[in-house]
Amino acid sequence: MQIITGDETGLLKLIDLDKNEVIKKYGEQGKEFKVIQILNLKIVDICFFLVLREQSLLLLDNELNEITQISIDSSPLKGFCDLNHDIYIIYSNRKINHVKYDQDQNLFLQQETINSNDFLPFTNCKDRYVTSAAISNDQTLLIVTYFGVSPSIFNLKQKKLQWQSRNVKNDELDLQVKMHDYDGLFLDDYSVGVITTHQTLRIYSILQQKSQPVSENSLKHSKTKIKLL
């Protein structure tokens, strides 16, 4: 079995777990090459590595040979890639950029910012910023959690805000800081789960368009930070 790793210096390593050795290294080192995330991109049943870096997006084959790359806006938070090779890059200020990989030309097409009147980037990220993002199984919806703002769902295909929760009662009593949800995930029944900073798991029903949680469970007995997998 082989795995790929990337670090803050920009160095990528292809590691053979059976042999317990590094097969190949790739990457220029520097803060502008910091690896944010590594994704799989499948082309004709062959898996490639899509590497999101501090200032660029990189496509490598399974032997770490570079195929193509493109410069992107600095400091992305997270990236997603669908089956049509549409790549969505989200930033802490809620901006979403779209990059298309053109299989015929074997290159990335120029990035574009997705504009939506009801889903504009924050102008002040000190008091409000994105903490996490996750994509639905059908790859059409993006759930975004925030510091200082209620969770919301953005429709990637229609390019509009589809759902947003409202402030839950007692939030201000439970928290000594602004509302802070730090993780969220789509569930199989098309509801979403959101974990708050005070270790509460909230389930929202998207099909019923409910802005308040349909269930809420305390995770305060846990001694470790909880994340949705």
Phi, psi and omega in degrees: 000141180238145177228161176241139177233156177218147183234183184292341180277347182102358182280130176250140180230136171260118188243131174267112184289327180293319180272348180057048181212156176277120181279318183206150176241151178213147169124143169276147183254134182162161185296335179285348180254007180311131180277121179269318187198150175237126181239162172265139174231120185261128178233114181050053176065013176248130182272133175240165179257124176256115187249118176268118181245177185303323183225013183205162176240131191231138175244125180237152172277182186284005173244016179066029172271132182288132176260310178195164175208164180213145175284142179229170176298145188291154171060057174291154178266315185198154178231155178222147179226129179262182185290344179268009181066027170273127184247128180246128182241123182251145183243165183299334180272011177082002177291139176240121175256146180243130175232132180254131173268121179267109184293325182292318180272348179061046179205165175274135173277156187305138181293146176228142176275129177284118181257133177213130184300331182256012179216051182280151176299150177289141177274336179234102183272001179289319182263341181219128177201160181284136176253331178199165177209147178214149183254148181286165182299326178275002173063031179248338185241146179236119174268133183235129174251156190223164159265122175089359181218150179291152177302148179215158180239129181250131177274112185290326182282317180274349178057052179209161175287126183258329184202149175210136178282166174252163177304132180273140180304144177076001177302315183292333178285325182283331188248142173262358178233176178298156179308135187215101171263130186246000175200150179205155184204143173284139178257168186297330183269020177068023167260176178230149175249137180229133177254131180265169182292338177264028170060051173241129176265120180246136178250127179246142177264114181279321181299324179274359179056036180276130181268351175252151181296144175274341174207157183212131183227133179278135176247020187294341178289343180285136181268357181239160177292135184262138172227149176275134182255000000 
